[in-house]
């Protein structure tokens, strides 16, 4: 039969941007693709069961020889660590061989260690969801090898593409931009605004500003606090809510909120199963990220007809917001962001107009039904050995 399948490699199974984007694509690909495929994870996580519903899925840490496991530690202690590493690699390669892969699809540069274990002899396609700070954080020999062996790159925004070309001198013909996408019609609230505000203990006539994400520094949770203090100083009806975050992140967040005198004005939900409920209840969605390639949460907010305010130079979201779906303000200029948020809070008509434009744009440009065929076509070209269309 020969090599005909695709081995997808995700860097984790958390409910975060790159894994969720991959899950959207795999669901589409299962319905519309014509190749067998499997998924390799470095370890299990929140999305593992959902991945398993669409593909044969195996986690590297299930190997009996996984680094850190008892067998590997024992062999390392008696000087046979190399044998344990070879056995671990063999387990991963044995799983990979099951779909007779004609291509390895690395979903994120953070997949580099897992791809390294595979040592693939077939073309590698790397879907890049990261910008320069993430590249520096992930810098390693494994990442250098992944960049060198990648036949084709998919960039999730032009900001990401520009970083690959400018910082890593990847030839332009080897990088194509396919914007992040979501199943737009599936993004819907299951509760009313009144129900959400009641849960958050916010007055029904409040004006609600929402942000969302994991990872405090990159997502700018500290900037969100500064923004809230300035907006709430100007508008008594303004309230803020941050959706998502680990327990540790929320604890740090609460420290700043309390010392900033925002306890009555700020709500921190932590991890939630239905973020769309909170996005739908918002009047304005803000992206305070210092670096964010093309966040899915903004696309979800747009699908719910919310205007977006973001920073210039912080990633790809200005490519979506443009002039009609919200406002782009200078990088880290909290006062400028506060002014734009206040102007939206003061103008229901502007919120409705920009929110409607955001909904139309996300449906036209960023539905999975539009992005997935392009990704599939790039996969087929890469397997065939053709770099350009």
C-alpha positions as CSV (number, residue, x, y, z in Angstrom):
1,X,0.0,0.0,0.0
2,X,3.0,2.4,0.7
3,X,3.0,5.6,2.7
4,X,-0.4,7.2,2.6
5,X,-1.3,8.5,6.0
6,X,-0.6,11.6,8.1
7,X,0.8,11.7,11.5
8,X,-0.2,14.8,13.4
9,X,1.9,15.8,16.4
10,X,0.4,18.2,19.0
11,X,2.6,19.8,21.6
12,X,0.0,19.2,24.3
13,X,-3.7,18.5,24.8
14,X,-4.7,21.6,26.8
15,X,-7.7,23.7,25.9
16,X,-5.5,26.4,24.4
17,X,-5.1,27.9,21.0
18,X,-2.9,25.6,18.9
19,X,-4.4,22.3,20.2
20,X,-8.0,23.6,19.9
21,X,-7.2,24.8,16.3
22,X,-5.9,21.3,15.5
23,X,-9.0,19.7,17.0
24,X,-11.2,21.9,14.7
25,X,-9.2,20.8,11.7
26,X,-9.1,17.1,12.5
27,X,-12.9,17.0,13.0
28,X,-13.3,18.6,9.5
29,X,-10.6,16.3,8.0
30,X,-12.3,13.2,9.4
31,X,-15.4,14.2,7.5
32,X,-13.7,15.5,4.3
33,X,-10.2,14.1,4.0
34,X,-9.2,11.0,2.1
35,X,-6.1,9.8,4.1
36,X,-5.8,7.8,7.3
37,X,-4.3,9.8,10.1
38,X,-3.2,9.4,13.7
39,X,-2.2,11.8,16.5
40,X,0.8,11.8,18.7
41,X,0.9,13.7,22.0
42,X,3.8,14.2,24.4
43,X,1.4,13.6,27.3
44,X,-2.3,13.3,28.0
45,X,-4.4,16.4,28.8
46,X,-7.9,17.9,28.9
47,X,-8.5,17.5,25.2
48,X,-7.1,13.9,24.9
49,X,-10.5,12.3,25.0
50,X,-11.8,14.6,22.3
51,X,-8.8,13.9,20.1
52,X,-9.4,10.2,20.6
53,X,-13.0,10.6,19.2
54,X,-11.6,11.7,15.9
55,X,-8.3,9.9,15.6
56,X,-6.2,7.0,16.9
57,X,-4.2,8.9,19.6
58,X,-1.2,7.9,21.6
59,X,0.7,9.8,24.3
60,X,4.5,9.4,24.4
61,X,4.4,9.3,28.2
62,X,2.4,6.1,27.9
63,X,5.7,4.4,26.8
64,X,7.0,2.0,29.4
65,X,10.4,3.6,28.8
66,X,9.3,7.2,29.2
67,X,12.0,9.5,30.6
68,X,11.3,9.9,34.3
69,X,9.5,6.6,34.5
70,X,10.8,3.8,36.8
71,X,12.3,1.7,34.1
72,X,14.2,4.6,32.5
73,X,15.4,5.7,35.9
74,X,16.6,2.2,36.8
75,X,18.5,1.8,33.5
76,X,19.9,5.3,33.9
77,X,21.2,4.5,37.4
78,X,23.1,1.5,36.1
79,X,24.6,3.3,33.1
80,X,22.1,2.1,30.5
81,X,20.2,5.3,30.0
82,X,20.9,5.2,26.2
83,X,19.1,1.9,25.9
84,X,16.1,3.3,27.7
85,X,16.1,6.3,25.3
86,X,16.2,4.0,22.3
87,X,13.4,1.9,23.6
88,X,11.3,5.0,24.3
89,X,12.0,6.2,20.7
90,X,11.1,2.8,19.3
91,X,7.7,2.9,21.1
92,X,6.9,6.3,19.5
93,X,8.1,5.2,16.1
94,X,6.1,2.0,16.3
95,X,2.9,4.0,16.9
96,X,3.8,6.4,14.1
97,X,4.2,3.6,11.7
98,X,0.7,2.4,12.2
99,X,-0.8,5.0,9.8
100,X,2.0,4.5,7.3
101,X,2.7,8.2,7.3
102,X,3.5,10.1,4.1
103,X,3.9,13.3,6.1
104,X,4.4,14.4,9.7
105,X,2.4,17.5,10.6
106,X,3.9,19.3,13.5
107,X,1.2,21.5,15.1
108,X,3.4,24.2,16.8
109,X,7.1,24.7,17.2
110,X,6.6,23.3,20.7
111,X,6.1,19.9,19.0
112,X,9.9,19.9,18.2
113,X,10.9,17.4,21.0
114,X,8.2,14.9,20.0
115,X,9.2,15.2,16.3
116,X,12.8,14.7,17.4
117,X,11.8,11.4,19.0
118,X,10.2,10.3,15.7
119,X,13.2,11.1,13.5
120,X,10.9,11.1,10.5
121,X,12.1,10.1,7.1
122,X,9.1,11.6,5.3
123,X,8.3,15.3,4.7
124,X,7.5,17.5,7.7
125,X,5.0,20.3,7.6
126,X,5.1,22.7,10.6
127,X,2.1,24.8,11.5
128,X,3.4,27.8,13.3
129,X,1.2,29.4,16.0
130,X,4.0,31.3,17.6
131,X,5.9,34.6,17.5
132,X,9.4,35.6,18.5
133,X,9.1,35.5,22.3
134,X,7.7,32.0,22.1
135,X,10.6,31.1,19.7
136,X,13.1,32.3,22.2
137,X,11.3,30.4,25.0
138,X,11.4,27.2,23.0
139,X,14.9,27.6,21.7
140,X,16.7,24.2,21.7
141,X,18.6,21.9,19.4
142,X,15.4,20.1,18.8
143,X,13.7,23.3,17.5
144,X,16.7,24.0,15.3
145,X,16.4,20.6,13.8
146,X,12.7,20.9,13.3
147,X,13.1,24.2,11.4
148,X,15.9,22.7,9.3
149,X,13.9,19.6,8.3
150,X,10.5,21.3,7.7
151,X,9.6,21.2,4.1
152,X,6.7,23.6,4.4
153,X,5.4,26.1,7.0
154,X,1.9,27.2,7.6
155,X,1.8,30.5,9.5
156,X,-1.4,31.4,11.4
157,X,-1.1,35.1,10.5
158,X,1.0,37.4,8.5
159,X,2.8,38.5,11.7
160,X,3.9,35.0,12.2
161,X,5.0,34.6,8.5
162,X,7.0,37.9,8.7
163,X,8.8,36.5,11.8
164,X,9.8,33.3,10.0
165,X,11.0,35.2,7.0
166,X,12.8,38.0,8.9
167,X,14.2,36.3,11.9
168,X,14.8,32.8,10.6
169,X,15.4,33.5,6.9
170,X,12.9,30.9,5.8
171,X,12.4,31.3,2.0
172,X,9.1,33.0,1.2
173,X,8.0,30.1,-1.0
174,X,8.1,27.7,1.9
175,X,5.7,29.7,4.1
176,X,2.0,30.2,3.5
177,X,-0.4,32.1,5.7
178,X,-3.6,30.3,6.6
179,X,-5.4,32.3,9.3
180,X,-6.7,30.6,12.4
181,X,-10.3,29.4,12.1
182,X,-13.2,28.2,14.1
183,X,-16.6,26.6,13.4
184,X,-18.4,29.9,13.5
185,X,-21.9,28.6,13.7
186,X,-21.0,26.4,16.7
187,X,-20.0,29.5,18.8
188,X,-23.1,30.3,20.7
189,X,-24.1,31.2,24.3
190,X,-26.2,28.7,26.3
191,X,-27.2,31.3,28.9
192,X,-28.6,34.8,28.8
193,X,-26.7,37.9,29.6
194,X,-28.8,38.3,32.7
195,X,-27.9,34.8,33.9
196,X,-24.2,35.4,33.4
197,X,-24.3,38.8,35.2
198,X,-26.2,37.3,38.0
199,X,-23.6,34.6,38.4
200,X,-20.8,37.2,38.4
201,X,-22.8,39.4,40.8
202,X,-22.7,42.3,38.4
203,X,-25.7,44.8,38.1
204,X,-27.9,44.1,35.1
205,X,-27.3,47.6,33.8
206,X,-23.5,47.3,33.9
207,X,-21.2,47.8,31.0
208,X,-19.0,44.7,30.8
209,X,-15.5,44.5,29.4
210,X,-14.1,41.0,29.0
211,X,-10.6,39.6,28.4
212,X,-9.5,35.9,28.3
213,X,-6.5,33.6,28.2
214,X,-3.9,31.6,29.9
215,X,-0.4,32.7,30.8
216,X,-0.3,36.0,32.7
217,X,2.8,37.9,31.3
218,X,2.2,37.2,27.6
219,X,-1.6,37.7,27.9
220,X,-1.1,41.0,29.8
221,X,-3.2,40.3,32.8
222,X,-1.4,43.1,34.6
223,X,-2.2,45.4,31.8
224,X,-5.9,44.3,32.1
225,X,-5.8,45.5,35.7
226,X,-4.3,48.9,34.7
227,X,-7.0,49.2,32.0
228,X,-9.8,48.4,34.4
229,X,-8.6,50.9,36.9
230,X,-8.6,53.7,34.3
231,X,-11.9,52.8,32.6
232,X,-13.7,52.3,35.9
233,X,-12.3,55.7,37.1
234,X,-14.1,57.3,34.1
235,X,-17.3,55.2,34.0
236,X,-19.1,54.1,37.1
237,X,-21.1,51.5,35.2
238,X,-18.0,49.7,33.9
239,X,-17.1,46.2,35.1
240,X,-14.4,43.9,34.0
241,X,-14.2,40.1,33.8
242,X,-11.3,37.8,32.9
243,X,-12.3,34.4,31.6
244,X,-9.9,31.5,32.1
245,X,-6.6,31.0,33.9
246,X,-5.0,28.4,36.1
247,X,-5.5,28.4,39.9
248,X,-2.0,29.8,40.3
249,X,-2.6,32.6,37.7
250,X,-5.8,33.6,39.3
251,X,-4.2,33.8,42.7
252,X,-1.5,36.2,41.3
253,X,-4.2,38.1,39.4
254,X,-6.3,38.6,42.6
255,X,-3.3,40.0,44.4
256,X,-3.1,42.9,41.8
257,X,-6.9,43.3,41.7
258,X,-7.2,43.7,45.5
259,X,-4.2,46.1,45.9
260,X,-5.5,48.1,43.0
261,X,-8.9,48.7,44.7
262,X,-10.8,46.8,42.0
263,X,-12.3,44.0,44.1
264,X,-15.8,45.3,43.5
265,X,-15.3,45.9,39.8
266,X,-13.3,42.9,38.6
267,X,-14.4,39.3,38.3
268,X,-12.0,36.4,37.7
269,X,-13.7,33.2,36.6
270,X,-10.8,30.8,36.3
271,X,-11.2,27.9,33.9
272,X,-14.7,27.6,32.4
273,X,-16.4,25.0,30.1
274,X,-18.5,27.5,28.2
275,X,-16.5,30.7,27.6
276,X,-18.9,31.8,24.9
277,X,-21.5,32.5,27.6
278,X,-19.2,35.2,29.0
279,X,-18.1,36.6,25.7
280,X,-21.8,36.9,24.6
281,X,-22.5,38.8,27.8
282,X,-19.8,41.4,27.2
283,X,-20.2,44.8,25.6
284,X,-16.5,45.0,24.6
285,X,-13.7,42.4,24.2
286,X,-10.2,43.5,24.9
287,X,-6.9,41.8,24.0
288,X,-4.2,43.0,26.3
289,X,-1.7,40.5,25.1
290,X,1.9,41.6,24.6
291,X,2.3,38.8,22.1
292,X,-0.5,36.8,20.5
293,X,-0.2,35.3,17.0
294,X,-3.9,35.2,16.2
295,X,-6.0,34.3,19.3
296,X,-9.1,32.1,18.8
297,X,-10.8,33.9,21.7
298,X,-11.0,37.0,19.5
299,X,-12.6,35.1,16.7
300,X,-15.1,33.6,19.1
301,X,-15.9,37.0,20.5
302,X,-16.3,38.3,16.9
303,X,-18.6,35.4,16.1
304,X,-20.7,36.7,19.0
305,X,-20.7,40.2,17.5
306,X,-18.4,41.9,19.9
307,X,-16.0,44.8,19.0
308,X,-12.4,44.1,19.8
309,X,-9.7,46.5,21.1
310,X,-6.1,45.3,20.8
311,X,-2.5,46.6,20.6
312,X,-0.5,47.2,17.5
313,X,2.7,45.2,17.2
314,X,1.5,42.5,19.5
315,X,0.7,39.9,16.9
316,X,-1.8,39.2,14.2
317,X,-5.1,40.6,15.6
318,X,-4.7,44.0,14.0
319,X,-4.9,42.1,10.7
320,X,-8.5,41.1,11.7
321,X,-9.7,44.2,13.5
322,X,-8.6,46.6,10.8
323,X,-10.8,49.7,10.7
324,X,-14.2,48.2,11.1
325,X,-14.3,45.6,13.9
326,X,-12.9,47.6,16.8
327,X,-9.8,49.6,17.5
328,X,-6.0,49.1,17.3
329,X,-4.0,51.2,19.7
330,X,-0.3,51.8,20.1
331,X,1.6,49.0,21.8
332,X,1.1,48.9,25.6
333,X,-0.6,52.4,25.5
334,X,-3.1,51.7,28.3
335,X,-4.5,55.3,28.2
336,X,-5.2,55.0,24.5
337,X,-6.9,51.6,25.0
338,X,-8.9,53.0,27.8
339,X,-10.1,55.9,25.6
340,X,-11.2,53.5,22.9
341,X,-13.0,51.2,25.4
342,X,-14.8,54.2,26.9
343,X,-15.8,55.4,23.5
344,X,-17.4,52.0,22.8
345,X,-19.1,51.8,26.1
346,X,-20.6,55.3,25.5
347,X,-21.9,54.3,22.0
348,X,-24.3,51.4,21.7
349,X,-24.6,52.1,18.0
350,X,-20.9,51.9,17.5
351,X,-20.7,48.6,19.4
352,X,-23.5,47.2,17.3
353,X,-22.0,48.3,14.0
354,X,-18.5,47.1,14.7
355,X,-19.8,43.9,16.3
356,X,-21.9,43.1,13.2
357,X,-18.8,43.8,11.0
358,X,-16.8,41.4,13.2
359,X,-19.4,38.7,12.8
360,X,-19.5,39.1,9.1
361,X,-15.8,39.1,8.7
362,X,-15.2,36.0,10.9
363,X,-17.8,34.1,9.0
364,X,-16.4,35.1,5.6
365,X,-12.7,34.7,6.4
366,X,-12.2,32.5,9.3
367,X,-14.8,29.6,9.3
368,X,-13.1,26.2,9.4
369,X,-14.9,25.3,6.2
370,X,-12.8,27.9,4.4
371,X,-9.4,27.4,6.1
372,X,-9.4,23.6,6.2
373,X,-9.5,23.0,2.5
374,X,-6.5,25.2,2.1
375,X,-4.6,23.3,4.8
376,X,-5.5,20.0,3.1
377,X,-4.3,21.3,-0.3
378,X,-0.9,22.4,1.3
379,X,-0.6,18.9,2.9
380,X,-1.1,17.3,-0.5
381,X,1.4,19.6,-2.2
382,X,4.0,18.9,0.5
383,X,3.5,15.1,0.2
384,X,3.9,15.5,-3.6
385,X,7.1,17.4,-3.1
386,X,5.9,20.7,-4.5
387,X,6.7,23.8,-2.4
388,X,4.5,26.3,-4.2
389,X,1.0,26.2,-5.6
